[in-house]
Amino acid sequence: MKKITLIVLAIIWIALLVILIMALTDFFQDNVFQNHKLVVGFGFIATTGFIRMAIKKRMNPSTI
């Protein structure tokens, strides 16, 4: 169960990283995320923090 959770969290993080790259670059024309760079950046940082807390809690439940 721990492995599946880590794999799912990694896939979510990689998808968010791709969205962040799409928002910050002009690689794609007519990009939905282009106008919301700040929101995408803050969302990436917040989600990374939540994923980090979830991984720490999952690996060692007594720390949090």
Residue pairs with C-beta under 8 A, 6 or more apart in sequence:
2 58
2 59
5 54
5 58
6 55
6 58
9 51
9 54
9 55
12 47
12 51
13 47
13 48
13 51
16 43
16 44
16 47
16 48
17 44
19 33
19 40
19 44
20 40
20 41
20 44
21 27
22 28
22 31
22 33
23 31
23 33
23 34
23 36
23 37
23 40
23 41
24 37
24 40
24 41
26 34
33 40
53 64
56 63
56 64
57 63
57 64
